Amino acid sequence: MNYRQIRPGALVSRYVEFYWTLQDSSPALSIQRIVPDGRAAIILNVGNPFERQTNGIWEPQPECFLIGQITGPLLLRPSGAAGMLGIQFRPDGVTGLFKLPMCELTDSAVALGDLSRKLFRQLERVRDLSSPEQGAAALDSILQGIAASVRRDDDVISYAVKSIDRTNGLVSIENLAERVGWSTRQLQRRFKSAVGISPKLFSRMRRFQRVFCAMENVATGWANAAVDSGYYDQAHLIRDFRDFTGQTPTALLDQEIDLSRRFVQCRAMSHFSKTVRNTSW
């Protein structure tokens, strides 16, 4: 599996954390378990789309779609050789860029054509380019045009997101609301509309992501990683593991979750000027 992250241009970086490309000509047949990370994404398939399990039934994902916030484990399996180009948004990036109410898209994968025919036509053309690097550059150009024309608002939500990120989910929501001059209820309502989940759930995800990444270091041990990440006991951590992965820490780490780890690990990102442009899909 070949997975890469590419940094967006300056204008787009307010809304997008990174673009990513994934190529796998011989994918393993094992089920991949994607865990929530508090981010939405747009995914363009240039190979065989993955299948998603919903209520025990496997269904193919759309070829071009937006996936909103997921609040529990997302189970995927390959249907053949995979090629994907993705946009990983900042938590409030979709709302900021496209003015979509994210709370209506939580735990959903919606075909782009059902959201915006114009956006679908723009992004659909990207799939015809010859390499993932060219595709990512074309995406950035499209999003630059959109970003230049939108009015920036809800900087308060952006501030709240950054505060939760900086503290790895350990900030008090009540104190955060007081700092921005809103009531707790107003912050919860506006945050959920823009991000798709409540600030409390986003904080839990952010803390969980920290311990999930820390557990990649075998020497750390998951009990120590839990304490370092702000969990007050093992039962607290196990509850989050069950909610976000559907499994216990020990059971999860015994499995091959290659795809999930690629999405949550901190990685050095390329920029368009540093990517090789002769790699074909």
C-alpha positions as a printed NumPy array, in Angstrom:
array([[  0.   ,   0.   ,   0.   ],
       [  1.357,   3.407,  -1.018],
       [ -0.072,   6.27 ,   1.042],
       [  1.087,   9.897,   0.91 ],
       [  0.044,  13.234,   2.341],
       [  0.458,  16.522,   0.476],
       [  0.231,  19.945,   2.091],
       [ -2.363,  22.393,   0.647],
       [ -1.564,  25.901,  -0.52 ],
       [ -1.715,  28.804,   1.938],
       [ -5.175,  30.036,   0.929],
       [ -6.734,  26.597,   1.265],
       [ -4.934,  25.599,   4.467],
       [ -7.532,  27.489,   6.536],
       [ -9.993,  24.754,   5.567],
       [ -7.921,  21.714,   4.549],
       [ -5.31 ,  19.899,   6.639],
       [ -3.869,  17.877,   3.763],
       [ -4.563,  16.005,   0.562],
       [ -3.805,  12.304,   0.537],
       [ -3.283,   9.68 ,  -2.105],
       [ -3.6  ,   5.933,  -1.712],
       [ -2.626,   3.284,  -4.233],
       [ -2.794,  -0.46 ,  -3.697],
       [ -2.738,  -2.793,  -6.681],
       [ -2.977,  -5.924,  -4.521],
       [ -4.959,  -5.01 ,  -1.402],
       [ -5.202,  -7.445,   1.485],
       [ -8.614,  -9.015,   1.858],
       [ -8.812,  -8.222,   5.576],
       [-11.437,  -5.824,   6.883],
       [-10.023,  -2.39 ,   7.693],
       [-11.288,  -0.557,  10.771],
       [-11.25 ,   3.246,  10.499],
       [-11.527,   5.092,  13.816],
       [-13.074,   8.558,  14.339],
       [-10.654,  11.486,  14.238],
       [-12.989,  14.492,  14.27 ],
       [-12.465,  15.301,  10.574],
       [-14.605,  15.023,   7.45 ],
       [-13.225,  14.15 ,   4.024],
       [-13.98 ,  14.156,   0.321],
       [-12.812,  11.006,  -1.447],
       [-12.394,  10.488,  -5.182],
       [-11.978,   6.895,  -6.32 ],
       [ -9.853,   6.264,  -9.403],
       [ -9.743,   2.528,  -8.719],
       [-12.247,   0.095,  -7.269],
       [-14.214,   1.729,  -4.434],
       [-14.041,   0.144,  -1.008],
       [-17.144,  -1.506,   0.365],
       [-18.613,  -0.232,   3.637],
       [-20.493,  -2.299,   6.181],
       [-23.822,  -0.765,   7.206],
       [-26.149,  -2.672,   9.511],
       [-24.319,  -5.884,   8.711],
       [-24.6  ,  -5.412,   4.919],
       [-21.625,  -4.678,   2.639],
       [-22.309,  -1.931,   0.109],
       [-19.945,  -0.181,  -2.34 ],
       [-19.061,   3.395,  -1.504],
       [-19.825,   6.072,  -4.116],
       [-17.05 ,   6.851,  -6.587],
       [-16.883,  10.496,  -5.471],
       [-18.31 ,  11.348,  -2.076],
       [-18.133,  13.371,   1.111],
       [-17.913,  11.429,   4.339],
       [-19.035,  13.373,   7.372],
       [-17.931,  12.917,  10.942],
       [-17.965,   9.29 ,  12.036],
       [-18.774,   8.634,  15.686],
       [-17.891,   4.944,  15.775],
       [-15.745,   2.431,  13.869],
       [-16.056,   2.422,  10.09 ],
       [-15.521,  -1.046,   8.598],
       [-14.196,  -1.185,   5.042],
       [-13.006,  -3.921,   2.735],
       [-11.409,  -3.669,  -0.731],
       [-13.259,  -4.759,  -3.841],
       [-10.156,  -4.811,  -6.052],
       [ -7.152,  -2.666,  -6.89 ],
       [ -7.56 ,   0.644,  -5.069],
       [ -6.669,   4.168,  -6.1  ],
       [ -7.952,   7.111,  -4.092],
       [ -7.431,  10.84 ,  -3.832],
       [ -8.722,  12.501,  -0.674],
       [ -9.208,  15.891,   0.917],
       [ -8.809,  15.791,   4.697],
       [-10.62 ,  18.842,   6.021],
       [-10.051,  20.686,   9.237],
       [-12.867,  20.006,  11.726],
       [-14.802,  23.127,  10.677],
       [-13.383,  23.268,   7.14 ],
       [-16.319,  21.864,   5.167],
       [-18.75 ,  24.35 ,   6.674],
       [-16.314,  27.22 ,   6.177],
       [-15.675,  26.394,   2.536],
       [-19.036,  25.06 ,   1.338],
       [-21.486,  26.383,   3.978],
       [-22.896,  22.903,   4.608],
       [-24.59 ,  22.037,   7.942],
       [-22.268,  19.26 ,   9.074],
       [-24.651,  18.01 ,  11.774],
       [-26.867,  16.68 ,   8.964],
       [-23.986,  14.658,   7.464],
       [-22.718,  12.907,  10.586],
       [-22.132,   9.164,  10.072],
       [-23.025,   9.537,   6.394],
       [-21.238,   9.057,   3.097],
       [-23.001,  11.214,   0.497],
       [-22.304,  11.178,  -3.234],
       [-20.931,  14.571,  -4.317],
       [-23.516,  14.817,  -7.053],
       [-26.259,  14.783,  -4.425],
       [-24.635,  17.679,  -2.547],
       [-23.544,  19.937,  -5.383],
       [-23.662,  19.188,  -9.093],
       [-21.232,  22.049,  -9.778],
       [-18.665,  20.787,  -7.281],
       [-19.101,  17.239,  -8.55 ],
       [-18.394,  18.306, -12.144],
       [-15.293,  20.219, -11.039],
       [-13.832,  17.379,  -8.998],
       [-14.886,  14.627, -11.377],
       [-12.447,  15.972, -13.963],
       [ -9.578,  15.513, -11.499],
       [ -9.956,  11.748, -11.735],
       [ -8.902,  11.868, -15.408],
       [ -5.419,  13.215, -14.604],
       [ -2.515,  10.828, -15.03 ],
       [ -0.952,  10.925, -11.552],
       [ -2.026,  11.425,  -7.923],
       [  0.309,  14.438,  -7.589],
       [ -1.346,  16.147, -10.543],
       [ -4.719,  15.315,  -9.027],
       [ -3.813,  16.872,  -5.68 ],
       [ -2.494,  20.02 ,  -7.397],
       [ -5.7  ,  20.28 ,  -9.433],
       [ -7.799,  19.909,  -6.27 ],
       [ -5.864,  22.708,  -4.612],
       [ -6.435,  24.97 ,  -7.593],
       [-10.19 ,  24.299,  -7.5  ],
       [-10.416,  24.898,  -3.77 ],
       [ -8.343,  28.093,  -4.053],
       [-11.009,  29.506,  -6.359],
       [-13.743,  28.603,  -3.889],
       [-11.804,  29.89 ,  -0.87 ],
       [-11.146,  33.225,  -2.562],
       [-14.877,  33.814,  -3.02 ],
       [-16.266,  32.747,   0.361],
       [-16.776,  35.02 ,   3.317],
       [-14.914,  33.887,   6.399],
       [-17.101,  33.655,   9.453],
       [-17.432,  31.698,  12.685],
       [-13.879,  32.426,  13.779],
       [-15.177,  31.628,  17.263],
       [-15.721,  28.004,  16.228],
       [-12.257,  27.908,  14.684],
       [-10.848,  29.212,  17.962],
       [-12.774,  26.564,  19.92 ],
       [-11.506,  23.796,  17.633],
       [ -7.905,  24.96 ,  17.981],
       [ -8.247,  25.223,  21.768],
       [ -9.463,  21.631,  21.984],
       [ -6.727,  20.485,  19.609],
       [ -3.982,  22.294,  21.537],
       [ -5.018,  20.729,  24.833],
       [ -5.622,  17.262,  23.338],
       [ -9.238,  17.44 ,  24.456],
       [ -8.541,  18.409,  28.051],
       [-10.072,  21.896,  27.975],
       [-13.267,  22.64 ,  29.923],
       [-16.155,  23.361,  27.533],
       [-17.715,  25.683,  30.131],
       [-14.476,  27.664,  30.44 ],
       [-14.104,  27.747,  26.682],
       [-17.618,  29.158,  26.278],
       [-16.847,  31.808,  28.893],
       [-13.661,  32.829,  27.05 ],
       [-15.497,  33.392,  23.76 ],
       [-18.412,  35.191,  25.438],
       [-21.072,  32.6  ,  24.609],
       [-23.295,  30.497,  26.781],
       [-22.339,  26.818,  26.974],
       [-25.526,  25.883,  25.147],
       [-24.835,  28.387,  22.349],
       [-21.288,  27.059,  21.891],
       [-22.553,  23.482,  21.795],
       [-25.203,  24.305,  19.198],
       [-22.952,  26.351,  16.908],
       [-20.068,  23.896,  17.238],
       [-22.245,  20.913,  16.329],
       [-23.659,  22.714,  13.298],
       [-20.186,  23.628,  11.999],
       [-18.217,  20.521,  12.983],
       [-20.91 ,  17.844,  12.985],
       [-20.45 ,  16.662,  16.563],
       [-20.603,  18.27 ,  19.995],
       [-17.497,  19.899,  21.492],
       [-17.529,  17.266,  24.252],
       [-17.453,  14.388,  21.759],
       [-14.789,  16.16 ,  19.701],
       [-12.696,  16.519,  22.881],
       [-13.042,  12.794,  23.563],
       [-11.936,  11.998,  20.016],
       [ -8.944,  14.3  ,  20.294],
       [ -7.804,  12.688,  23.542],
       [ -8.353,   9.231,  22.074],
       [ -6.316,  10.07 ,  18.983],
       [ -3.41 ,  11.057,  21.216],
       [ -3.384,   7.776,  23.1  ],
       [ -4.014,   5.777,  19.914],
       [ -0.909,   7.284,  18.319],
       [  1.121,   6.89 ,  21.539],
       [  0.33 ,   3.183,  21.601],
       [  2.246,   2.793,  18.339],
       [  5.348,   3.005,  20.526],
       [  5.578,  -0.519,  21.935],
       [  7.854,   0.616,  24.746],
       [  5.215,   3.032,  26.053],
       [  2.522,   0.479,  26.818],
       [ -1.134,   1.358,  26.556],
       [ -1.644,   1.847,  30.314],
       [  1.113,   4.481,  30.495],
       [ -0.09 ,   6.062,  27.268],
       [ -3.573,   6.388,  28.765],
       [ -2.312,   8.232,  31.846],
       [ -0.118,  10.538,  29.751],
       [ -3.12 ,  11.356,  27.538],
       [ -5.4  ,  12.391,  30.391],
       [ -7.366,   9.223,  31.134],
       [ -7.942,   8.823,  34.839],
       [ -8.121,   5.003,  34.785],
       [ -8.029,   2.009,  32.446],
       [-11.806,   1.586,  32.517],
       [-12.137,   5.129,  31.141],
       [ -9.782,   4.312,  28.262],
       [-11.458,   0.963,  27.518],
       [-14.833,   2.704,  27.273],
       [-13.496,   5.074,  24.614],
       [-11.83 ,   2.212,  22.783],
       [-15.102,   0.32 ,  22.63 ],
       [-17.041,   3.402,  21.52 ],
       [-14.55 ,   4.5  ,  18.84 ],
       [-13.157,   1.153,  17.618],
       [-15.68 ,  -1.44 ,  18.772],
       [-12.9  ,  -3.373,  20.496],
       [-10.606,  -3.393,  23.522],
       [ -7.046,  -1.987,  23.208],
       [ -5.453,  -5.446,  23.32 ],
       [ -7.785,  -6.922,  20.706],
       [ -7.332,  -3.964,  18.365],
       [ -3.539,  -3.952,  18.501],
       [ -3.438,  -7.675,  17.767],
       [ -5.075,  -6.988,  14.404],
       [ -3.7  ,  -5.634,  11.163],
       [ -5.209,  -2.14 ,  10.882],
       [ -2.813,  -0.781,   8.306],
       [ -5.223,   1.633,   6.658],
       [ -6.427,   3.137,   9.932],
       [ -2.894,   3.704,  11.206],
       [ -1.971,   5.568,   8.042],
       [ -4.742,   8.073,   8.654],
       [ -4.025,   8.78 ,  12.325],
       [ -0.239,   8.788,  12.43 ],
       [  1.57 ,  12.109,  12.288],
       [  3.557,  12.114,   9.051],
       [  5.859,  14.455,   7.216],
       [  3.904,  15.978,   4.341],
       [  5.108,  16.739,   0.869],
       [  4.373,  19.938,  -0.976],
       [  3.467,  20.128,  -4.663],
       [  6.915,  21.436,  -5.543],
       [  8.561,  18.407,  -3.916],
       [  6.462,  15.617,  -5.384],
       [  7.408,  13.324,  -8.23 ],
       [  5.001,  13.888, -11.082],
       [  5.601,  10.842, -13.249],
       [  3.876,   8.298, -10.996],
       [  0.715,   6.987, -12.672],
       [ -2.432,   5.769, -10.998]])
